[in-house]
C-alpha cells in the first residue's frame, strides 16, 4: 500500500470532504438509548436488540441500523431531496423499528443522556476498545460516558453549489451551532439528578479531548474551510494504530503522536489511505465535513420533536430568504465573527435562558416556519410552529419541560408524530 504524504492529505480532503454540487439533499442520523419498560435500570443488550431487529427485516424506507458502543440504536436515513422526503422516510423506519421493540417491552429514552444507568460498553470491536483506552489513558472520564450513555441527532446537508457557497454555508453552520445546542437542549439529568447544564451531553463531549471535539472553525475571523480542516486533522492526536491498515490485527491505542508526526515517520509504520480514513472517523467536531456537512451538536429529542431541527436546519440552509435571515441573526449574535468557545458553553449550560441566544433562536425558527411551505414541507412548518410555541417562543427547550427523571416512551413513531403524517455511524 502506498505511503501517504501531507500532500496526499490535502488532495483527499479537498476532493472528498469538500466536494461541491447543487445543494438540496437532506439526511438525518438519530441515536436512541433503549430501556426495558419492566425495569428501566437494567441494561438492554445489543444481542437482544439485534435478534429483534434482524428477525423483522430491513426498515421499509432504507434507513441503516447500527449500534453505538453502549447499545444505543442509530437509524441513518438515506440522503433525500428536501426535508419533507427525509422526514417521511425516517418516520416510516422509526415506526417500523418502534413496533418491533415494543413487542418485546422495550422503549426509547427521550433524552440525550442516560438519566439513571451506569455506562457499560457492549461493543467489543477493536476500534471501541482502543477508543476506551485512549480516553482512559488521558484520564478523560467523560470518554466512557460519551461512548455508552449519550445520544444525538445529526443533520446532514450538502456543502454548497460552488466554493463561495461552500464557505458561506460553512460559516453559517458554525454560527448557527450554539443556537441549535440551546434550542434543542435535552440532557439536564444525569445519575438521577439535575446537572446544572441544559445540554450535559454537549458538556461531556466538549470535555473529552478538545483537539478532536472543538469546532474546526475556531473563534475569530473565518479561514478557508479546507485549510482549517486539514490543520485540525494533522494536529489531532492519533487515537489508535491497527497492526494492519484497514483495522486488521491488534490495535495500538494512543501511540502518543499527532497525525502530522505519524506522516513524518514517527509512527510504528507508514501511513496509508485507510489510516487517514480511520483518523477522520475519530474526530468529532460539531460541524464535520464528509462531502456534506454533518451537524453533530444537537441533542437527541423526544419522539414527537426529532423532525424539528432537521426541518429548521434544512430551511435555513436551502431556502434563500430564510438563509439570509439566519445569516444576519447569527452574525449579530457572534459579533460578525465566528462563535467564541464561551458562546458554545453558554448555550449548553444556560440553554434558552441566555437572552441573546434565545432571541436568535426565535428569529431562526420563525423564518424556518415561513420557509418550509415554499420547500414543499407545509406539514413540517406546522410541527416547527408547534415546537416554537411550546418551547422557543417561551424561552424554553425540552430540558426545561421534561420530568426530573425522564420516563421511557413507547417506541412508536406514529405516536410521536400524530401532528403530521407526511414528514418524517460510528462515533
Helices and strands as residue ranges (DSSP letters): H 6-12, I 13-17, E 25-32, E 34-36, H 46-54, E 64-67, E 73-76, E 80-81, H 82-102, E 106-108, H 126-137, H 141-149, E 152-158, H 163-183, E 189-190, E 193-194, H 200-208, H 210-213, H 225-235, E 240-244, E 248-253, H 259-261, I 262-266, H 273-281, E 287-289, E 292-299, H 306-318, H 320-333, H 341-350, G 351-353, H 355-372, G 373-375, H 378-390, G 392-394, H 398-401, E 409-410, H 413-416
